[in-house]
Amino acid sequence: MRISQGRATQPEGKRKLAMQISHDHATLPEEREELPCCSRRPLFSRRPLFSRAFDLYKQMQQRRGSSNTQVCRPSIETYLMLLAVVLRRISKPPVSYVYLHSVRLLVRQMKSSAMISDTFALNLIIKAYARCLEMEEAIQVFREMGIYGCEPNEYSYSYIVQGLCQKGWLEKAMNYFKEMRSKALVPTTTIYVAMIYSLSLERLLEATVEVVYDMLENCKAPDILTYRTLLEEMYREGRLEEAYDLLEELRRRKGAMKGRMHSDLLASLHWVC
């Protein structure tokens, strides 16, 4: 199956799926000025003190040559928490580009300080690049995981697949999705839905149906909007009879539909006809 990445058969706005993970807005604890800088920095990682967190990080960098090197030297946990707080600020382009420089700066300084990254840290970096739709850099980090003795897990693949779908690079997204499934890694519902939307809007209906059944076999089910997108694209391709057959088969399949989903989808098909 050959999929064109540059194809523009649907409006660009439809390609960029609204699948943003909810952010943590926990209450900011009281500041404790008497704590050393390494202990104080996590308190400043909260959203209201985003800039102060990086100011304190710069102070830690400046003190690396002093007698307090061991106390103030940034650790892997320091970089992880800074990356995490940047991720909470990243939503979607063009806003995400404001924080792209911070992500690149942290990654560059991790490498220059010979920081040994683990899978969790590398996944955060991949996620940050993918949120900014900088997929070349995200894929580069993904491919470098073996250098650090890390194996990509389901989260590594999920961030790559989701970013590629949002970028509109469906062929690459499908390749990573298949590689993920070949390793028996199960995608989240969000990733399944991203693939179903992207394939449906490109009118790759056989591949879409395969993803739907794979999703159901892993005890996950699309929502009504995802089903409706697939069925309406089948109608637009002149495959109305197949759409009705698929809807009936899904109705009989245990766990595929809930409540009045079948009747609502049936009414939706009658309406578009």
C-alpha positions in Angstrom: 0.0 0.0 0.0 1.5 3.3 -1.1 0.4 6.5 0.7 1.2 10.0 -0.6 2.5 12.2 2.2 1.9 15.4 0.3 -1.6 14.7 -0.7 -4.1 17.5 0.2 -7.5 15.8 -0.4 -9.0 17.2 2.8 -8.8 20.7 4.5 -5.6 21.1 6.4 -7.5 21.9 9.6 -9.0 18.4 9.6 -5.6 16.8 9.5 -4.5 18.3 12.8 -6.3 16.3 15.3 -7.3 17.8 18.6 -5.7 15.2 20.9 -4.0 17.3 23.5 -3.3 15.5 26.8 -4.8 17.3 29.8 -2.2 19.3 31.8 -1.6 19.1 35.5 -2.6 22.3 37.4 -1.8 21.3 40.9 -1.7 23.9 43.7 1.6 25.6 44.1 3.2 24.8 47.5 4.6 27.5 49.6 8.1 28.6 48.7 10.9 27.7 51.2 13.7 30.0 50.7 15.9 28.3 53.2 16.3 25.2 51.0 19.4 24.7 48.9 19.0 25.4 45.2 18.6 21.7 44.2 15.7 21.2 46.6 14.1 24.6 45.9 14.0 24.2 42.1 11.1 21.8 41.9 8.9 24.3 43.8 9.5 26.8 41.0 8.6 24.3 38.3 4.9 25.1 38.8 3.2 27.2 36.1 3.1 30.6 37.9 6.9 30.4 38.5 8.0 29.0 35.1 10.6 31.7 34.5 12.0 31.5 38.0 12.6 27.8 37.5 14.9 28.5 34.6 16.5 31.4 36.4 17.4 29.0 39.2 18.7 26.4 36.7 21.0 29.1 35.3 22.3 29.8 38.8 23.1 26.1 39.2 24.9 26.1 35.9 27.0 29.2 37.0 28.0 27.6 40.3 29.3 24.4 38.7 32.9 25.6 39.0 32.6 26.6 42.7 33.2 24.4 45.8 29.5 23.6 45.8 29.7 21.7 42.5 28.2 18.5 43.9 25.3 20.4 45.6 24.3 22.6 42.6 25.2 20.5 39.6 22.1 19.7 37.6 21.1 16.1 37.8 19.0 14.0 35.4 16.0 14.7 37.7 16.6 18.4 37.2 16.4 18.1 33.5 13.4 15.8 33.7 11.4 18.3 35.8 12.3 21.2 33.5 11.3 19.2 30.5 8.0 18.3 32.2 7.2 21.9 33.0 8.0 23.0 29.5 5.7 20.2 28.2 2.8 21.5 30.3 3.2 24.9 28.6 3.2 23.4 25.1 -0.2 23.2 23.5 -0.1 23.2 19.7 1.5 25.3 16.9 2.1 28.2 16.6 2.2 28.5 20.4 4.4 25.5 20.8 7.2 27.1 18.8 7.7 29.7 21.6 9.0 26.8 23.8 10.9 24.9 21.1 14.1 26.8 21.9 13.9 25.8 25.6 13.6 22.1 24.6 16.6 22.3 22.3 18.6 24.2 24.9 17.9 21.5 27.6 18.7 18.7 25.2 22.0 20.3 24.1 23.0 20.9 27.7 22.2 17.4 28.7 24.5 16.1 26.0 27.3 18.6 26.8 27.2 17.6 30.5 27.5 13.9 29.5 24.2 13.2 31.2 23.2 9.5 30.9 19.6 9.5 29.7 17.1 6.8 30.4 13.9 5.8 28.5 11.7 8.2 30.5 14.0 11.2 29.7 14.2 10.3 26.0 10.5 9.9 25.8 10.0 13.3 27.3 12.3 14.8 24.6 10.5 12.9 21.9 7.1 14.1 23.2 8.3 17.7 23.3 9.6 17.6 19.8 6.4 15.8 18.6 4.2 18.4 20.3 6.0 21.1 18.4 5.7 19.0 15.2 9.5 18.9 14.8 9.3 15.3 13.7 12.7 15.1 12.2 14.3 15.8 15.6 11.8 13.6 17.4 12.7 10.6 15.0 16.4 11.3 15.5 16.1 11.0 19.3 14.0 7.9 18.8 16.7 6.3 16.7 19.4 7.3 19.1 17.7 5.5 22.0 19.8 2.4 21.4 23.0 4.4 21.9 21.9 4.9 25.6 21.0 1.3 26.0 17.3 2.1 25.9 14.6 0.3 24.0 11.6 2.2 22.6 8.4 1.4 24.4 4.8 2.0 23.6 5.0 5.6 24.7 8.0 6.2 22.4 6.1 4.9 19.4 2.9 6.7 20.4 4.5 10.1 20.5 6.0 9.5 17.1 2.8 8.1 15.5 0.7 10.9 16.9 3.1 13.6 15.8 3.4 12.2 12.3 -0.4 12.0 11.9 -0.7 15.7 13.0 2.1 16.6 10.6 0.3 14.8 7.8 3.0 12.3 7.1 0.7 9.4 7.0 3.0 6.9 5.3 5.6 7.2 8.0 3.0 7.1 10.7 1.7 3.9 9.3 5.2 2.4 9.2 5.8 3.2 12.8 2.4 2.0 13.8 3.0 -1.4 12.1 6.5 -1.7 13.7 4.9 -1.0 17.1 2.3 -3.7 16.6 4.9 -6.2 15.3 6.6 -5.8 18.7 3.3 -6.6 20.5 3.1 -3.0 21.9 -0.5 -1.9 22.3 -1.3 1.7 21.3 -3.5 3.9 23.5 -7.0 4.8 22.4 -5.7 8.2 21.4 -3.2 6.7 18.9 -5.8 4.3 17.5 -8.2 7.2 17.0 -5.4 9.3 15.3 -4.7 6.5 12.9 -8.4 6.0 12.1 -9.0 9.7 11.5 -5.9 10.1 9.3 -6.6 7.0 7.2 -10.3 7.8 6.8 -9.6 11.3 5.6 -7.2 9.9 3.0 -9.9 7.5 1.9 -7.7 4.5 2.8 -10.7 2.6 4.0 -9.4 -1.0 4.0 -6.5 0.0 6.2 -8.8 2.0 8.4 -11.1 -1.0 9.0 -8.1 -3.1 9.9 -7.1 -0.6 12.5 -10.6 -0.5 13.9 -10.7 -4.3 14.3 -7.2 -4.3 15.8 -8.4 -1.7 18.3 -11.4 -3.8 19.2 -9.3 -6.9 19.7 -7.3 -5.0 22.3 -10.4 -4.2 24.3 -10.6 -0.6 23.1 -13.4 1.0 21.1 -13.7 4.1 19.0 -16.1 6.8 20.0 -19.2 7.8 17.9 -17.4 10.6 16.1 -14.6 8.3 15.0 -17.1 5.7 13.7 -19.1 8.5 11.9 -15.9 9.8 10.2 -15.2 6.3 8.8 -18.8 5.6 7.7 -19.2 9.0 6.0 -16.0 8.6 4.1 -17.2 5.2 2.9 -20.4 6.9 1.7 -18.4 9.6 -0.1 -16.4 6.9 -1.9 -19.7 5.3 -3.1 -19.5 2.4 -0.8 -22.7 2.9 1.1 -23.7 -0.8 1.1 -20.3 -1.7 2.7 -20.8 1.1 5.3 -24.2 -0.4 6.3 -22.7 -3.9 6.4 -19.8 -2.7 8.6 -22.2 -0.9 10.9 -24.3 -4.0 11.3 -21.2 -6.2 12.0 -20.0 -3.8 14.6 -23.4 -3.8 16.3 -23.1 -7.5 16.7 -19.6 -7.4 18.0 -19.4 -7.4 21.8 -17.9 -4.2 23.2 -17.8 -2.3 19.9 -20.7 0.0 20.6 -22.4 1.4 23.7 -25.9 2.6 24.3 -27.6 4.2 21.4 -24.5 4.5 19.3 -25.8 2.1 16.6 -29.1 3.9 16.1 -27.3 7.3 16.1 -24.9 6.2 13.5 -27.6 4.7 11.4 -29.5 7.9 11.5 -26.4 9.8 10.5 -25.9 7.6 7.5 -29.6 8.1 6.5 -29.1 11.9 6.8 -26.0 12.0 4.6 -27.8 9.9 2.0 
